[in-house]
Amino acid sequence: MSAPGDVPPEILDRLRAICRDLPQTHEEPAWIGVRWRIRQRTVAHVYLADPDRALAYPRHLVTGEPPTLMTFRVPADDLLGLTAGGFPFFRAGWGANVAGAFLGDHTDWTEIAELLTDSYREMAPKFLAARLPLPPR
């Protein structure tokens, strides 16, 4: 059993590969797990949930081992559409546009890359966000 906050290395490797392409984003330890930031704004936070803490995720979806969770920013107009379908996405209990995802074998990493790019666009200064290719519409 991993300690609370420990993120499986295979998930960290995937997230590092995505965040490496986001201009001036840096990785740092968080109060639990790891986060990626642009300046002082968090783009993504990933951690192994501690069932003894009051973290905001739908616990009824979890069986067995504590889940690996990632929180990120979503354009406000997209939050309901992303989270309404349920697993693997949920609305975090703080912030107007914060979503979460359960990460694991089921994860669609292409979708996660798109969501993290959108999160970066939400948090980065406009001149840095403009460096990214335009999203497909």
N, C-alpha and C positions, 0 to 999 in steps of 0.2 A: 504494500500500500504506500502510495506517495504521500508526502506531507502536504497540507493545505497550501495552495499557491503554486506548487510544482507543476510545470507544464510538460507534457510528454515531448521529448526532443524532436520527434517527427513532425509534430504540430508547430513547434517553434521554427524548425527549418523551413517549413512551407510559408509561414508568416514572414520570416526574415527575407525570403526571396521576393515576396510581394512588396514589402515595405522598402526594400532596397531601391526600388524604382521610383519612389516618391521623393521629390527634391527636398533636401535638407532635413529629412526625417531622421530621428535618432532613436535608438532603443535604450531603455533604462529599466532597472528594477523598480517595481511599484510596491506599494504597501503589501500587496499579495500578487504574486505572478510578475508579469513583464508588461511594459507598455511601450508604444511607439508614439513619439511626439514631434510636432512641428513647433519649434520654439518652446513655449510653455503650455501648448494646447495638446491634449491627448487625442490622437487619431484612433488608436485601438488599444485595448487592455485585455490581456488573456491571462487566465488563471484556472487552477484546479479548485473548484468550489469547496469550501469548508462547510459541511452540513451543520456545524455547531454555531455558525455566524448567521446573522440576519441579512443575508445577501438577497438581492432581488432577482429571482428566477423562478419559473414555474416548477416547483418541487414535485408535483404529481407526475411529471414526465421522467423522473429520475428513478432508476432502480439499480441496486448494487453499488458500484464504485461511484465516488463523487465525480460529477461531470467536468469536462474542460469547457469553460465558457469564454466568450469574447464579447466585449461591449465596444460599440462604435457609434459614430454619428450618422444620421440619415437625413436627407433633405426632408423638412417637415411635411411636405406634400406626399412623400413616399412612405412615411412611417406606418400608417394604418394598412396600406396595401402589403407591405412586407410582413408585418406581424400578425395580420388577421388570419392567415392560414395555419398558424401554430408552428409546431415543431418543423424545423430546428430553430425558428426565430421567435423572439418574444420582445415585448416592450420592457425596458429597464425601468426601475422604480424611481428614477430621478432624471431631471432634464427633459426639456420639451421634445427633443429629437434624438434620444438615446435608445438604441436597439441592442439586442443581444442575440447571440447564436450559440447553440450547442455544437461543439466541434468533435469530430471523431471519424470513424470509418465511412460514415454516410456523407461526409462533407463534400460539396461541390466546390472545388477550389477555384474554378473559373468565376463562379458567382461571388465567392469571398473576395477575390481580387477586385472585382467590380465594386463591391460594397466598400472595401477599404479605400479605393480610389475616390469614391463619392465622399467618404468620411474625410479624407484629406482635403477635398475641395471645400467642404464645410468649414474646416478648421484653419487652413493655410491662408496667408495673405494672398490677395487676388493676383498679384504679379507672379507668385510661385504657382498657384493653381493654374494659371494660364499656360504654364510650361507643359502641362499634361495634354495628351491628345483629347480631342472632344469626344464625349461619350456617344455611342451609336444611338440613334433615335428611331 
